[in-house]
Amino acid sequence: MSEQPTVFHWRVHLAKRQPERLPVVMLVLIGVPLLGMWLMGHWIFALVALWMLWSATADFLLPIRYEADAEGVRQRGWSPRVMRWERVKRVVWGEDGVLLSPFAHQSRLNAYRGVFLWYGDHREAVENFVRAHCAHALGETKPNKKRRRGQDTPVRA
């Protein structure tokens, strides 16, 4: 097996990978602030709407850069994140990327505390790097399907 590089860099630009979504995102990004300004009658509403929509779509519109080394992985972009390898308790593999979670079990906080690594054009290299550094957390191999409400809750007497 080949030796892993000490630092691995890759970049993913979701707007280039999914160009069919770009017109809708741009229409909403421009149209909603204009609509808010027209309906509310003040430019401040357009500015607030633009900021909220930009914050929600910036990771799609701008490139996301990743850097992984022996200590952990860093996501650089509009919403930067850092995850040290020893904090990873669960690895969830997906078609487009892998989620590194600090929780041993599925949690709603994964979106805020976990780091999702998009594969981009480097699927095999990302998978190998994660397997090499997260051997302690490789219990889960596929994302869980949504469970029906109440299915896992204990019965109260």
C-alpha positions as a Python dict, from the first residue, in 0.01 Angstrom:
ca = {
    (1, 'M'): (0, 0, 0),
    (2, 'S'): (129, 346, -82),
    (3, 'E'): (235, 584, 192),
    (4, 'Q'): (-11, 863, 281),
    (5, 'P'): (104, 1221, 216),
    (6, 'T'): (175, 1427, 527),
    (7, 'V'): (-69, 1702, 421),
    (8, 'F'): (-347, 1644, 172),
    (9, 'H'): (-520, 1942, 5),
    (10, 'W'): (-827, 1936, -215),
    (11, 'R'): (-1090, 2179, -332),
    (12, 'V'): (-1457, 2136, -418),
    (13, 'H'): (-1672, 2393, -598),
    (14, 'L'): (-2032, 2278, -570),
    (15, 'A'): (-2171, 2535, -816),
    (16, 'K'): (-1942, 2398, -1088),
    (17, 'R'): (-2031, 2038, -1000),
    (18, 'Q'): (-2408, 2109, -1002),
    (19, 'P'): (-2457, 2389, -1258),
    (20, 'E'): (-2828, 2309, -1299),
    (21, 'R'): (-2892, 2451, -951),
    (22, 'L'): (-2707, 2777, -1008),
    (23, 'P'): (-2986, 2970, -1189),
    (24, 'V'): (-3236, 2897, -912),
    (25, 'V'): (-2990, 2997, -639),
    (26, 'M'): (-2903, 3320, -819),
    (27, 'L'): (-3270, 3402, -883),
    (28, 'V'): (-3351, 3359, -515),
    (29, 'L'): (-3036, 3543, -405),
    (30, 'I'): (-3130, 3849, -613),
    (31, 'G'): (-3509, 3825, -623),
    (32, 'V'): (-3592, 3778, -256),
    (33, 'P'): (-3405, 4090, -135),
    (34, 'L'): (-3569, 4296, -409),
    (35, 'L'): (-3907, 4155, -316),
    (36, 'G'): (-3842, 4229, 51),
    (37, 'M'): (-3746, 4588, -30),
    (38, 'W'): (-4053, 4634, -247),
    (39, 'L'): (-4296, 4480, 5),
    (40, 'M'): (-4149, 4642, 318),
    (41, 'G'): (-4060, 4973, 158),
    (42, 'H'): (-3709, 5008, 300),
    (43, 'W'): (-3364, 4906, 177),
    (44, 'I'): (-3263, 4760, 515),
    (45, 'F'): (-3496, 4463, 460),
    (46, 'A'): (-3324, 4390, 129),
    (47, 'L'): (-2985, 4405, 299),
    (48, 'V'): (-3093, 4168, 578),
    (49, 'A'): (-3248, 3923, 329),
    (50, 'L'): (-2936, 3935, 111),
    (51, 'W'): (-2709, 3866, 410),
    (52, 'M'): (-2921, 3573, 528),
    (53, 'L'): (-2940, 3419, 181),
    (54, 'W'): (-2570, 3474, 113),
    (55, 'S'): (-2481, 3305, 442),
    (56, 'A'): (-2698, 3007, 348),
    (57, 'T'): (-2567, 2970, -8),
    (58, 'A'): (-2203, 3083, 11),
    (59, 'D'): (-2064, 2730, 51),
    (60, 'F'): (-2246, 2638, -270),
    (61, 'L'): (-2136, 2945, -465),
    (62, 'L'): (-1775, 2969, -345),
    (63, 'P'): (-1509, 2696, -348),
    (64, 'I'): (-1455, 2495, -32),
    (65, 'R'): (-1092, 2413, 43),
    (66, 'Y'): (-988, 2123, 263),
    (67, 'E'): (-660, 2046, 430),
    (68, 'A'): (-598, 1720, 614),
    (69, 'D'): (-288, 1617, 802),
    (70, 'A'): (-187, 1390, 1090),
    (71, 'E'): (-364, 1612, 1345),
    (72, 'G'): (-701, 1660, 1177),
    (73, 'V'): (-895, 1815, 892),
    (74, 'R'): (-974, 2181, 822),
    (75, 'Q'): (-1249, 2313, 600),
    (76, 'R'): (-1179, 2661, 469),
    (77, 'G'): (-1441, 2872, 302),
    (78, 'W'): (-1734, 3085, 409),
    (79, 'S'): (-1800, 2860, 711),
    (80, 'P'): (-1463, 2723, 826),
    (81, 'R'): (-1453, 2416, 1049),
    (82, 'V'): (-1184, 2211, 1216),
    (83, 'M'): (-1202, 1850, 1337),
    (84, 'R'): (-915, 1675, 1513),
    (85, 'W'): (-892, 1303, 1438),
    (86, 'E'): (-916, 1203, 1804),
    (87, 'R'): (-1250, 1387, 1835),
    (88, 'V'): (-1409, 1176, 1560),
    (89, 'K'): (-1641, 921, 1719),
    (90, 'R'): (-1839, 818, 1411),
    (91, 'V'): (-1778, 816, 1036),
    (92, 'V'): (-2078, 819, 801),
    (93, 'W'): (-1999, 741, 438),
    (94, 'G'): (-2215, 891, 164),
    (95, 'E'): (-2220, 909, -214),
    (96, 'D'): (-2089, 1267, -230),
    (97, 'G'): (-1877, 1280, 83),
    (98, 'V'): (-1811, 1161, 435),
    (99, 'L'): (-1936, 1303, 764),
    (100, 'L'): (-1695, 1309, 1056),
    (101, 'S'): (-1900, 1330, 1373),
    (102, 'P'): (-1789, 1399, 1730),
    (103, 'F'): (-2092, 1200, 1853),
    (104, 'A'): (-2092, 822, 1887),
    (105, 'H'): (-2461, 804, 1789),
    (106, 'Q'): (-2675, 986, 1537),
    (107, 'S'): (-2749, 1338, 1657),
    (108, 'R'): (-2918, 1650, 1526),
    (109, 'L'): (-2607, 1840, 1625),
    (110, 'N'): (-2400, 1670, 1352),
    (111, 'A'): (-2481, 1958, 1118),
    (112, 'Y'): (-2325, 2203, 1365),
    (113, 'R'): (-2045, 2006, 1528),
    (114, 'G'): (-1953, 1756, 1258),
    (115, 'V'): (-1752, 1819, 943),
    (116, 'F'): (-1875, 1700, 604),
    (117, 'L'): (-1593, 1633, 360),
    (118, 'W'): (-1707, 1657, -1),
    (119, 'Y'): (-1513, 1413, -218),
    (120, 'G'): (-1497, 1625, -530),
    (121, 'D'): (-1264, 1454, -777),
    (122, 'H'): (-1063, 1290, -498),
    (123, 'R'): (-1298, 1023, -363),
    (124, 'E'): (-1044, 744, -326),
    (125, 'A'): (-778, 967, -170),
    (126, 'V'): (-1025, 1118, 82),
    (127, 'E'): (-1159, 775, 176),
    (128, 'N'): (-807, 637, 223),
    (129, 'F'): (-702, 935, 433),
    (130, 'V'): (-1010, 907, 657),
    (131, 'R'): (-970, 529, 695),
    (132, 'A'): (-604, 574, 791),
    (133, 'H'): (-674, 836, 1059),
    (134, 'C'): (-1017, 730, 1189),
    (135, 'A'): (-973, 357, 1237),
    (136, 'H'): (-1110, 399, 1591),
    (137, 'A'): (-1445, 532, 1460),
    (138, 'L'): (-1520, 321, 1152),
    (139, 'G'): (-1816, 129, 1297),
    (140, 'E'): (-2079, 284, 1070),
    (141, 'T'): (-2045, 238, 697),
    (142, 'K'): (-2364, 388, 552),
    (143, 'P'): (-2584, 680, 647),
    (144, 'N'): (-2890, 575, 844),
    (145, 'K'): (-3224, 620, 677),
    (146, 'K'): (-3470, 839, 858),
    (147, 'R'): (-3647, 655, 1130),
    (148, 'R'): (-4010, 707, 1202),
    (149, 'R'): (-4089, 924, 1500),
    (150, 'G'): (-4115, 728, 1819),
    (151, 'Q'): (-3953, 415, 1679),
    (152, 'D'): (-3646, 435, 1906),
    (153, 'T'): (-3804, 599, 2207),
    (154, 'P'): (-3841, 388, 2520),
    (155, 'V'): (-4190, 303, 2642),
    (156, 'R'): (-4283, 484, 2960),
    (157, 'A'): (-4477, 302, 3223),
}
